[in-house]
Protein backbone atom coordinates (compact mmCIF):
# COMPACT_ATOMS: atom_id res chain seq x y z
CA UNK A 1 0.00 0.00 0.00
CA UNK A 2 1.36 3.43 -0.89
CA UNK A 3 1.71 6.38 1.43
CA UNK A 4 -1.32 8.58 1.92
CA UNK A 5 0.07 12.11 2.03
CA UNK A 6 -1.62 14.38 4.53
CA UNK A 7 -0.73 17.52 2.52
CA UNK A 8 0.75 18.12 -0.93
CA UNK A 9 2.31 21.04 -2.76
CA UNK A 10 -0.89 21.30 -4.82
CA UNK A 11 -2.96 21.62 -1.63
CA UNK A 12 -0.62 24.28 -0.29
CA UNK A 13 -0.78 26.18 -3.59
CA UNK A 14 -4.55 26.37 -3.13
CA UNK A 15 -4.36 27.44 0.51
CA UNK A 16 -2.41 29.40 1.77
CA UNK A 17 -1.43 30.13 -1.83
CA UNK A 18 1.78 30.56 -3.78
CA UNK A 19 2.20 34.23 -2.83
CA UNK A 20 2.59 33.31 0.84
CA UNK A 21 4.67 30.22 0.08
CA UNK A 22 7.34 32.08 -1.87
CA UNK A 23 7.57 34.71 0.88
CA UNK A 24 7.96 32.28 3.77
CA UNK A 25 10.42 29.98 2.01
CA UNK A 26 12.82 32.73 0.94
CA UNK A 27 15.91 32.76 3.13
CA UNK A 28 17.59 35.90 4.51
CA UNK A 29 18.95 38.16 1.75
CA UNK A 30 17.23 36.06 -0.90
CA UNK A 31 14.58 37.35 -3.28
CA UNK A 32 11.42 35.22 -3.34
CA UNK A 33 10.60 33.33 -6.51
CA UNK A 34 7.71 34.66 -8.60
CA UNK A 35 4.49 33.22 -7.15
CA UNK A 36 3.00 32.60 -10.61
CA UNK A 37 6.09 30.62 -11.57
CA UNK A 38 5.82 28.44 -8.46
CA UNK A 39 2.16 27.81 -9.31
CA UNK A 40 3.13 26.91 -12.89
CA UNK A 41 5.73 24.41 -11.70
CA UNK A 42 3.39 22.83 -9.14
CA UNK A 43 0.60 22.45 -11.70
CA UNK A 44 2.91 21.34 -14.52
CA UNK A 45 2.26 24.40 -16.69
CA UNK A 46 4.62 26.05 -19.19
CA UNK A 47 7.60 27.76 -17.53
CA UNK A 48 9.35 29.03 -20.67
CA UNK A 49 8.56 32.75 -20.08
CA UNK A 50 10.79 32.84 -16.97
CA UNK A 51 14.56 33.18 -16.75
CA UNK A 52 16.88 30.40 -15.68
CA UNK A 53 17.59 32.19 -12.38
CA UNK A 54 13.88 32.46 -11.63
CA UNK A 55 13.43 28.76 -12.41
CA UNK A 56 16.28 27.85 -10.07
CA UNK A 57 14.77 29.95 -7.27
CA UNK A 58 11.27 28.52 -7.79
CA UNK A 59 12.59 24.95 -7.80
CA UNK A 60 14.53 25.70 -4.62
CA UNK A 61 11.30 26.98 -3.08
CA UNK A 62 9.51 23.79 -4.12
CA UNK A 63 12.34 21.70 -2.69
CA UNK A 64 12.03 23.48 0.66
CA UNK A 65 8.29 22.90 0.58
CA UNK A 66 8.79 19.20 -0.20
CA UNK A 67 11.23 18.89 2.71
CA UNK A 68 8.73 20.50 5.09
CA UNK A 69 5.96 18.23 3.75
CA UNK A 70 8.11 15.11 4.31
CA UNK A 71 9.09 16.25 7.81
CA UNK A 72 5.45 16.92 8.64
CA UNK A 73 4.41 13.52 7.31
CA UNK A 74 7.02 11.83 9.52
CA UNK A 75 5.99 13.87 12.56
CA UNK A 76 2.30 13.03 12.19
CA UNK A 77 3.07 9.38 11.47
CA UNK A 78 5.15 9.25 14.66
CA UNK A 79 2.25 10.53 16.73
CA UNK A 80 -0.17 8.14 15.05
CA UNK A 81 2.13 5.17 15.70
CA UNK A 82 2.37 6.19 19.36
CA UNK A 83 -1.41 6.14 19.53
CA UNK A 84 -1.46 2.61 18.11
CA UNK A 85 -2.65 3.33 14.57
CA UNK A 86 -1.57 0.99 11.80
CA UNK A 87 0.30 2.86 9.08
CA UNK A 88 0.02 3.74 6.32
CA UNK A 89 -3.56 4.88 6.77
CA UNK A 90 -6.01 3.65 4.16
CA UNK A 91 -7.62 7.08 3.85
CA UNK A 92 -6.64 10.62 4.73
CA UNK A 93 -8.85 12.09 7.46
CA UNK A 94 -9.59 15.78 6.72
CA UNK A 95 -8.37 16.82 10.17
CA UNK A 96 -4.88 15.49 9.39
CA UNK A 97 -4.74 17.69 6.30
CA UNK A 98 -5.63 20.73 8.40
CA UNK A 99 -2.95 19.87 10.95
CA UNK A 100 -0.38 19.12 8.25
CA UNK A 101 -1.05 22.46 6.53
CA UNK A 102 -0.51 24.31 9.81
CA UNK A 103 2.68 22.39 10.63
CA UNK A 104 4.18 22.91 7.15
CA UNK A 105 3.44 26.64 7.29
CA UNK A 106 5.02 26.81 10.74
CA UNK A 107 8.15 24.97 9.58
CA UNK A 108 8.53 27.20 6.53
CA UNK A 109 8.04 30.34 8.67
CA UNK A 110 10.83 29.45 11.07
CA UNK A 111 13.30 31.53 9.09
DORO-48412 format. One record per residue (C-alpha): residue in three letters; residue number from 1; x, y, z. Coordinates in nm, 2 decimals. Example, Ala and Ser with C-alpha at 12.3 -4.5 7.8 and 13.67 -1.06 7.14 Angstrom:
2
{volo "ALA",1,{1.23,-0.45,0.78}}
{volo "SER",2,{1.37,-0.11,0.71}}
This chain:
111
{volo "UNK",1,{0.00,0.00,0.00}}
{volo "UNK",2,{0.14,0.34,-0.09}}
{volo "UNK",3,{0.17,0.64,0.14}}
{volo "UNK",4,{-0.13,0.86,0.19}}
{volo "UNK",5,{0.01,1.21,0.20}}
{volo "UNK",6,{-0.16,1.44,0.45}}
{volo "UNK",7,{-0.07,1.75,0.25}}
{volo "UNK",8,{0.07,1.81,-0.09}}
{volo "UNK",9,{0.23,2.10,-0.28}}
{volo "UNK",10,{-0.09,2.13,-0.48}}
{volo "UNK",11,{-0.30,2.16,-0.16}}
{volo "UNK",12,{-0.06,2.43,-0.03}}
{volo "UNK",13,{-0.08,2.62,-0.36}}
{volo "UNK",14,{-0.45,2.64,-0.31}}
{volo "UNK",15,{-0.44,2.74,0.05}}
{volo "UNK",16,{-0.24,2.94,0.18}}
{volo "UNK",17,{-0.14,3.01,-0.18}}
{volo "UNK",18,{0.18,3.06,-0.38}}
{volo "UNK",19,{0.22,3.42,-0.28}}
{volo "UNK",20,{0.26,3.33,0.08}}
{volo "UNK",21,{0.47,3.02,0.01}}
{volo "UNK",22,{0.73,3.21,-0.19}}
{volo "UNK",23,{0.76,3.47,0.09}}
{volo "UNK",24,{0.80,3.23,0.38}}
{volo "UNK",25,{1.04,3.00,0.20}}
{volo "UNK",26,{1.28,3.27,0.09}}
{volo "UNK",27,{1.59,3.28,0.31}}
{volo "UNK",28,{1.76,3.59,0.45}}
{volo "UNK",29,{1.90,3.82,0.17}}
{volo "UNK",30,{1.72,3.61,-0.09}}
{volo "UNK",31,{1.46,3.74,-0.33}}
{volo "UNK",32,{1.14,3.52,-0.33}}
{volo "UNK",33,{1.06,3.33,-0.65}}
{volo "UNK",34,{0.77,3.47,-0.86}}
{volo "UNK",35,{0.45,3.32,-0.72}}
{volo "UNK",36,{0.30,3.26,-1.06}}
{volo "UNK",37,{0.61,3.06,-1.16}}
{volo "UNK",38,{0.58,2.84,-0.85}}
{volo "UNK",39,{0.22,2.78,-0.93}}
{volo "UNK",40,{0.31,2.69,-1.29}}
{volo "UNK",41,{0.57,2.44,-1.17}}
{volo "UNK",42,{0.34,2.28,-0.91}}
{volo "UNK",43,{0.06,2.24,-1.17}}
{volo "UNK",44,{0.29,2.13,-1.45}}
{volo "UNK",45,{0.23,2.44,-1.67}}
{volo "UNK",46,{0.46,2.61,-1.92}}
{volo "UNK",47,{0.76,2.78,-1.75}}
{volo "UNK",48,{0.93,2.90,-2.07}}
{volo "UNK",49,{0.86,3.28,-2.01}}
{volo "UNK",50,{1.08,3.28,-1.70}}
{volo "UNK",51,{1.46,3.32,-1.68}}
{volo "UNK",52,{1.69,3.04,-1.57}}
{volo "UNK",53,{1.76,3.22,-1.24}}
{volo "UNK",54,{1.39,3.25,-1.16}}
{volo "UNK",55,{1.34,2.88,-1.24}}
{volo "UNK",56,{1.63,2.78,-1.01}}
{volo "UNK",57,{1.48,2.99,-0.73}}
{volo "UNK",58,{1.13,2.85,-0.78}}
{volo "UNK",59,{1.26,2.49,-0.78}}
{volo "UNK",60,{1.45,2.57,-0.46}}
{volo "UNK",61,{1.13,2.70,-0.31}}
{volo "UNK",62,{0.95,2.38,-0.41}}
{volo "UNK",63,{1.23,2.17,-0.27}}
{volo "UNK",64,{1.20,2.35,0.07}}
{volo "UNK",65,{0.83,2.29,0.06}}
{volo "UNK",66,{0.88,1.92,-0.02}}
{volo "UNK",67,{1.12,1.89,0.27}}
{volo "UNK",68,{0.87,2.05,0.51}}
{volo "UNK",69,{0.60,1.82,0.38}}
{volo "UNK",70,{0.81,1.51,0.43}}
{volo "UNK",71,{0.91,1.62,0.78}}
{volo "UNK",72,{0.54,1.69,0.86}}
{volo "UNK",73,{0.44,1.35,0.73}}
{volo "UNK",74,{0.70,1.18,0.95}}
{volo "UNK",75,{0.60,1.39,1.26}}
{volo "UNK",76,{0.23,1.30,1.22}}
{volo "UNK",77,{0.31,0.94,1.15}}
{volo "UNK",78,{0.51,0.92,1.47}}
{volo "UNK",79,{0.23,1.05,1.67}}
{volo "UNK",80,{-0.02,0.81,1.51}}
{volo "UNK",81,{0.21,0.52,1.57}}
{volo "UNK",82,{0.24,0.62,1.94}}
{volo "UNK",83,{-0.14,0.61,1.95}}
{volo "UNK",84,{-0.15,0.26,1.81}}
{volo "UNK",85,{-0.27,0.33,1.46}}
{volo "UNK",86,{-0.16,0.10,1.18}}
{volo "UNK",87,{0.03,0.29,0.91}}
{volo "UNK",88,{0.00,0.37,0.63}}
{volo "UNK",89,{-0.36,0.49,0.68}}
{volo "UNK",90,{-0.60,0.36,0.42}}
{volo "UNK",91,{-0.76,0.71,0.39}}
{volo "UNK",92,{-0.66,1.06,0.47}}
{volo "UNK",93,{-0.89,1.21,0.75}}
{volo "UNK",94,{-0.96,1.58,0.67}}
{volo "UNK",95,{-0.84,1.68,1.02}}
{volo "UNK",96,{-0.49,1.55,0.94}}
{volo "UNK",97,{-0.47,1.77,0.63}}
{volo "UNK",98,{-0.56,2.07,0.84}}
{volo "UNK",99,{-0.30,1.99,1.09}}
{volo "UNK",100,{-0.04,1.91,0.83}}
{volo "UNK",101,{-0.10,2.25,0.65}}
{volo "UNK",102,{-0.05,2.43,0.98}}
{volo "UNK",103,{0.27,2.24,1.06}}
{volo "UNK",104,{0.42,2.29,0.72}}
{volo "UNK",105,{0.34,2.66,0.73}}
{volo "UNK",106,{0.50,2.68,1.07}}
{volo "UNK",107,{0.81,2.50,0.96}}
{volo "UNK",108,{0.85,2.72,0.65}}
{volo "UNK",109,{0.80,3.03,0.87}}
{volo "UNK",110,{1.08,2.94,1.11}}
{volo "UNK",111,{1.33,3.15,0.91}}
